[in-house]
Amino acid sequence: LMATVEELKLRVRELENELIKCKQKQCAMEDSQKDCLPVLTPILFILAPSQLLLFDYDKVELANMNRLFFQPHQAGLSKVEAAEHTLRNINPDVSFETHNYNITTLENFTHFMERISYGGLEEGKPVDLILSCVDNFEARMAINTACNELGQIWMESGVSENAVSGHIQLIIPGETACFACAPPLVVAANIDEKTLKREGVCAASLPTTMGVVAGLLVQNVLKYLLKFGTVSYYLGYNAMQDFFPTMAMKANPQCNDRYCRIQQEEYKKKEAERPKVEVVQEEEEVVIHEDNEWGIELVSEVTDAELQAASGDVPDLPEGITVAYTIPAEDTAIGETVGETEQSLEELMAQMRKL
């Protein structure tokens, strides 16, 4: 029986992967710098789910080696292709779908939304979660627009230009602030990003900062997907002071994104329809010490009469104000007191010994 076209395509792809493996082994023998796998794969390797959809339009450059994911011999390949090659060698059981295009163009944006809606592990279902690891605000805004329109939950992350701080953020359309609710200065002021970047220089070139932020993002993803621990809505990282600010930002009712405002209304309706859970405050149990098997009894060493005698008059106070204690009158002291005497302490002690 002749194999189907799809089976032949799959076989060709398997052979291509085997060829890539052979080339990589040969490169490793020729150059010792290529003999080690990446020390840290920021996002993809740590998660390793059963299906990954990768979107990127850039190519691997030598300036990208600070990412600790790409390797020098991958220079010239598209980033999604290089990522698939590396990850497939690590875990061949993962299914990959790569798209080498710019999601901010109209045509590609439409296809991007289609794959979000129907590219899940279960055919025809949406993806479970979107992770954003892009380095420009235009791409973030495109992802934000798509997720607001589709009601898709996503996690955004980033490292600052100075490479010593970063953040992760969980965005739930309608419930939490979207990326347009509180945009960075570059977006709010409509600054051209091209004026902020230097040609041939890769921003955020400190790999340790990227590693920390990537680890925080992946940890948050695992907690969200596997439903354990506390999922962070926003978690920052300042490497200079080892400072980790965290907060939860609500959606902005005046957000510029129309779909964000629509999602906010939908969220309000769902919250209104949700049954309210009444919180019943349990009364504190009064512990009564009764007779026990050891014959121990708890009794007061002061009688009610003695307590009354040790208390003074309660002054008239405005409503709501009470006194912590009262001063007893001078003639109501409990028990006998020793009167004043001119005898010395030694004389008193000698007198007591004679008794």
C-alpha positions as CSV (number, residue, x, y, z in Angstrom):
1,L,0.0,0.0,0.0
2,M,1.3,3.4,-0.9
3,A,1.8,5.8,2.1
4,T,-0.4,8.9,2.3
5,V,1.1,12.3,1.5
6,E,0.9,13.2,5.2
7,E,2.8,10.1,6.2
8,L,5.5,10.9,3.6
9,K,5.8,14.5,4.9
10,L,6.2,13.2,8.4
11,R,8.9,10.7,7.3
12,V,10.8,13.5,5.5
13,R,10.6,15.6,8.6
14,E,12.0,12.8,10.7
15,L,14.9,12.3,8.2
16,E,15.6,16.0,8.3
17,N,15.8,15.9,12.1
18,E,18.2,13.0,12.0
19,L,20.4,15.0,9.5
20,I,20.4,17.9,11.9
21,K,21.5,15.7,14.7
22,C,24.4,14.4,12.7
23,K,25.5,17.9,11.8
24,Q,25.3,19.0,15.4
25,K,27.5,16.0,16.5
26,Q,30.0,16.9,13.7
27,C,30.1,20.5,14.8
28,A,30.6,19.4,18.4
29,M,33.7,17.5,17.4
30,E,35.1,20.4,15.4
31,D,34.5,23.1,17.9
32,S,34.5,22.5,21.6
33,Q,32.4,25.6,22.2
34,K,29.5,23.8,20.5
35,D,29.8,20.7,22.6
36,C,27.5,21.8,25.5
37,L,23.8,22.1,25.5
38,P,22.4,25.4,26.7
39,V,22.9,26.0,30.4
40,L,19.5,27.6,30.7
41,T,16.5,27.5,28.3
42,P,14.4,30.4,29.5
43,I,10.9,29.1,28.9
44,L,10.5,26.3,26.4
45,F,12.8,23.6,27.8
46,I,11.6,23.9,31.4
47,L,7.9,23.6,30.6
48,A,8.2,20.9,27.9
49,P,4.4,20.3,27.5
50,S,3.1,17.9,24.9
51,Q,2.4,20.7,22.3
52,L,4.0,24.0,21.7
53,L,3.1,26.7,19.2
54,L,6.0,29.0,18.5
55,F,5.7,32.5,16.9
56,D,8.7,34.7,15.9
57,Y,9.9,36.4,12.8
58,D,13.5,37.1,13.7
59,K,16.7,35.1,12.8
60,V,19.4,33.9,15.1
61,E,22.4,36.2,15.3
62,L,25.6,35.9,17.3
63,A,24.3,38.8,19.5
64,N,21.6,36.4,20.6
65,M,24.1,34.0,22.3
66,N,23.5,35.8,25.6
67,R,20.1,34.1,25.6
68,L,21.9,30.8,26.6
69,F,19.5,29.0,24.3
70,F,20.7,29.4,20.8
71,Q,24.1,28.1,19.7
72,P,26.6,29.7,17.3
73,H,26.1,27.2,14.5
74,Q,22.4,28.1,14.4
75,A,23.1,31.6,13.3
76,G,21.1,32.4,10.2
77,L,18.2,30.1,11.1
78,S,14.8,31.5,12.0
79,K,14.5,31.5,15.8
80,V,11.4,29.2,15.8
81,E,13.3,26.7,13.6
82,A,16.4,26.8,15.8
83,A,14.2,26.5,18.9
84,E,12.4,23.5,17.5
85,H,15.7,21.7,16.6
86,T,17.1,22.2,20.1
87,L,14.0,21.2,21.9
88,R,13.2,18.2,19.7
89,N,16.7,16.8,20.6
90,I,15.9,17.2,24.3
91,N,12.4,15.9,24.2
92,P,11.2,14.2,20.9
93,D,7.8,13.5,22.3
94,V,6.8,17.2,22.2
95,S,4.7,18.3,19.2
96,F,5.7,21.6,17.6
97,E,4.0,24.1,15.4
98,T,6.2,26.9,14.2
99,H,5.3,30.1,12.5
100,N,8.0,32.4,11.2
101,Y,6.2,35.7,10.7
102,N,5.5,39.0,12.3
103,I,2.3,38.9,14.3
104,T,1.8,42.7,14.1
105,T,0.9,42.7,10.4
106,L,-2.8,42.5,9.5
107,E,-2.7,39.2,7.6
108,N,-0.4,37.4,10.2
109,F,-2.4,38.8,13.1
110,T,-5.6,37.1,11.7
111,H,-3.8,33.8,11.4
112,F,-2.3,34.2,14.8
113,M,-5.7,34.6,16.3
114,E,-7.0,31.6,14.4
115,R,-4.2,29.4,15.8
116,I,-4.9,30.7,19.4
117,S,-8.6,29.8,18.9
118,Y,-8.1,26.3,17.4
119,G,-4.5,25.3,18.0
120,G,-5.0,23.5,21.4
121,L,-3.9,20.0,22.2
122,E,-7.5,18.9,21.6
123,E,-8.3,19.5,17.9
124,G,-10.5,22.6,17.4
125,K,-10.0,23.8,21.0
126,P,-8.1,27.0,22.1
127,V,-4.7,26.9,23.6
128,D,-4.4,26.6,27.4
129,L,-2.2,29.6,27.9
130,I,-0.1,32.1,26.0
131,L,3.4,33.1,27.1
132,S,4.8,36.4,26.0
133,C,8.6,36.7,26.0
134,V,8.9,39.4,23.3
135,D,11.2,42.4,23.5
136,N,9.0,45.2,22.0
137,F,5.8,46.8,23.0
138,E,4.2,46.6,19.5
139,A,4.2,42.8,19.7
140,R,2.9,42.9,23.3
141,M,0.0,45.2,22.2
142,A,-0.8,42.8,19.4
143,I,-1.0,39.8,21.8
144,N,-3.0,41.9,24.2
145,T,-5.5,42.9,21.5
146,A,-5.9,39.3,20.4
147,C,-6.4,38.0,24.0
148,N,-8.9,40.7,24.9
149,E,-11.0,39.9,21.8
150,L,-10.8,36.1,22.4
151,G,-11.0,36.2,26.2
152,Q,-7.7,34.3,26.3
153,I,-5.6,34.2,29.5
154,W,-1.9,35.0,29.0
155,M,1.3,35.7,31.0
156,E,3.5,38.5,29.9
157,S,7.1,38.9,30.9
158,G,10.0,41.2,30.2
159,V,13.5,42.4,31.2
160,S,14.4,46.1,31.3
161,E,16.9,47.7,28.9
162,N,19.4,48.0,31.8
163,A,19.2,44.2,32.2
164,V,19.0,44.3,36.0
165,S,15.3,44.3,36.5
166,G,12.3,42.5,35.1
167,H,8.7,41.3,35.7
168,I,6.0,38.7,35.1
169,Q,2.3,39.5,34.8
170,L,-0.8,37.3,34.6
171,I,-3.5,38.9,32.5
172,I,-7.1,37.6,32.7
173,P,-9.3,39.6,30.3
174,G,-11.9,41.6,32.2
175,E,-10.7,40.6,35.6
176,T,-7.1,42.0,35.8
177,A,-5.5,44.9,34.1
178,C,-4.6,44.2,30.5
179,F,-1.4,45.6,28.9
180,A,-3.3,48.6,27.6
181,C,-4.9,49.4,31.0
182,A,-1.7,50.8,32.4
183,P,0.7,51.0,29.4
184,P,4.4,51.8,29.8
185,L,5.6,55.3,29.0
186,V,6.8,54.2,25.6
187,V,3.3,53.3,24.6
188,A,1.5,56.1,26.5
189,A,3.7,58.8,25.0
190,N,3.7,57.2,21.5
191,I,7.5,57.1,21.4
192,D,9.2,55.3,18.5
193,E,10.9,52.3,19.9
194,K,13.5,52.4,17.1
195,T,15.0,55.5,18.7
196,L,15.7,53.5,21.9
197,K,17.6,50.6,20.4
198,R,21.1,50.5,19.1
199,E,21.7,48.5,15.9
200,G,23.7,45.3,16.4
201,V,23.2,45.4,20.2
202,C,20.9,42.9,21.9
203,A,18.9,44.5,24.7
204,A,19.0,43.0,28.2
205,S,22.3,41.3,27.7
206,L,22.7,40.0,31.3
207,P,21.7,36.3,31.0
208,T,21.3,35.9,34.8
209,T,18.5,38.4,35.0
210,M,16.7,36.7,32.1
211,G,17.2,33.4,33.8
212,V,15.7,34.6,37.0
213,V,12.7,36.2,35.3
214,A,12.2,33.1,33.1
215,G,12.3,30.9,36.2
216,L,9.7,33.1,37.9
217,L,7.5,33.0,34.8
218,V,7.7,29.2,34.4
219,Q,7.0,28.6,38.1
220,N,3.9,30.8,37.9
221,V,2.8,28.9,34.8
222,L,3.1,25.6,36.5
223,K,1.2,26.8,39.6
224,Y,-1.6,28.1,37.3
225,L,-1.9,25.0,35.1
226,L,-1.5,22.5,37.9
227,K,-3.5,24.5,40.4
228,F,-1.2,24.6,43.4
229,G,0.3,27.4,45.5
230,T,-0.5,31.1,45.0
231,V,-0.4,32.4,41.4
232,S,1.2,35.8,41.2
233,Y,-0.7,38.5,39.2
234,Y,2.3,40.7,39.0
235,L,5.8,40.0,40.3
236,G,8.8,42.2,39.7
237,Y,12.5,41.6,40.2
238,N,15.1,44.2,40.9
239,A,18.6,42.6,40.8
240,M,20.3,45.6,42.4
241,Q,18.5,45.2,45.7
242,D,17.1,41.7,45.3
243,F,13.7,43.3,45.6
244,F,10.6,41.3,44.5
245,P,7.5,43.7,44.5
246,T,4.2,42.0,44.0
247,M,0.7,43.4,43.4
248,A,-2.7,42.7,41.8
249,M,-3.9,45.3,39.3
250,K,-7.6,45.6,38.5
251,A,-8.8,46.4,35.0
252,N,-9.2,50.0,34.0
253,P,-12.8,50.9,33.2
254,Q,-11.5,53.6,30.8
255,C,-9.1,51.3,29.0
256,N,-8.4,52.3,25.4
257,D,-9.0,48.7,24.3
258,R,-12.7,48.3,23.4
259,Y,-12.6,44.5,23.9
260,C,-11.0,44.9,27.3
261,R,-14.0,47.0,28.4
262,I,-16.4,44.4,26.9
263,Q,-14.6,41.7,28.9
264,Q,-14.9,43.8,32.0
265,E,-18.7,43.9,31.6
266,E,-18.8,40.1,31.0
267,Y,-16.8,39.6,34.2
268,K,-19.2,41.8,36.2
269,K,-22.2,39.8,35.0
270,K,-20.5,36.5,35.9
271,E,-19.6,37.8,39.4
272,A,-23.2,39.0,39.9
273,E,-24.6,35.6,38.9
274,R,-22.3,33.7,41.2
275,P,-23.9,32.5,44.4
276,K,-22.8,34.5,47.4
277,V,-21.1,32.6,50.1
278,E,-22.1,33.7,53.6
279,V,-19.3,33.8,56.0
280,V,-20.4,32.5,59.4
281,Q,-18.3,33.5,62.3
282,E,-18.0,30.8,64.8
283,E,-18.3,31.8,68.5
284,E,-15.2,31.2,70.5
285,E,-15.6,28.1,72.6
286,V,-15.5,28.8,76.3
287,V,-13.2,26.3,78.0
288,I,-14.5,25.0,81.3
289,H,-12.0,23.2,83.5
290,E,-13.8,20.4,85.3
291,D,-12.5,17.7,87.6
292,N,-10.1,15.5,85.9
293,E,-8.5,12.1,86.4
294,W,-5.5,13.6,88.2
295,G,-7.6,15.3,90.8
296,I,-6.4,18.8,89.8
297,E,-8.8,21.7,90.4
298,L,-8.5,25.3,89.4
299,V,-9.7,27.7,92.1
300,S,-9.3,31.4,92.5
301,E,-7.0,32.5,95.3
302,V,-8.9,35.7,95.7
303,T,-12.5,35.9,97.0
304,D,-15.1,38.1,95.5
305,A,-15.1,40.2,98.6
306,E,-11.4,40.8,98.3
307,L,-11.7,41.8,94.7
308,Q,-14.5,44.2,95.6
309,A,-12.4,45.7,98.4
310,A,-9.4,46.0,96.1
311,S,-11.4,48.1,93.6
312,G,-12.2,51.7,93.7
313,D,-15.1,53.8,92.5
314,V,-15.7,53.9,88.7
315,P,-15.8,57.5,87.5
316,D,-18.5,58.8,85.2
317,L,-17.2,58.5,81.7
318,P,-18.7,59.2,78.2
319,E,-20.4,56.3,76.5
320,G,-18.0,53.8,74.9
321,I,-15.1,54.6,77.3
322,T,-14.1,52.3,80.1
323,V,-11.2,52.2,82.6
324,A,-8.6,49.5,82.7
325,Y,-8.4,49.5,86.5
326,T,-9.5,51.5,89.5
327,I,-7.5,52.7,92.5
328,P,-8.8,51.4,95.8
329,A,-9.4,53.7,98.8
330,E,-6.7,54.0,101.3
331,D,-8.7,52.3,104.1
332,T,-9.7,49.3,102.0
333,A,-6.4,47.6,101.6
334,I,-6.5,43.8,101.8
335,G,-5.0,42.1,104.8
336,E,-2.8,43.5,107.5
337,T,0.1,45.8,106.9
338,V,3.3,46.5,108.9
339,G,3.1,49.8,110.6
340,E,5.9,52.3,110.5
341,T,8.7,51.8,113.0
342,E,12.0,53.3,113.9
343,Q,13.6,49.9,114.3
344,S,16.4,48.9,111.9
345,L,16.2,45.9,109.6
346,E,18.7,44.0,111.7
347,E,16.6,44.6,114.9
348,L,13.5,43.4,113.2
349,M,15.1,40.3,111.9
350,A,16.5,39.5,115.4
351,Q,13.0,40.0,116.9
352,M,11.5,37.6,114.3
353,R,14.1,34.9,115.1
354,K,13.0,34.9,118.8
355,L,9.4,34.2,117.9
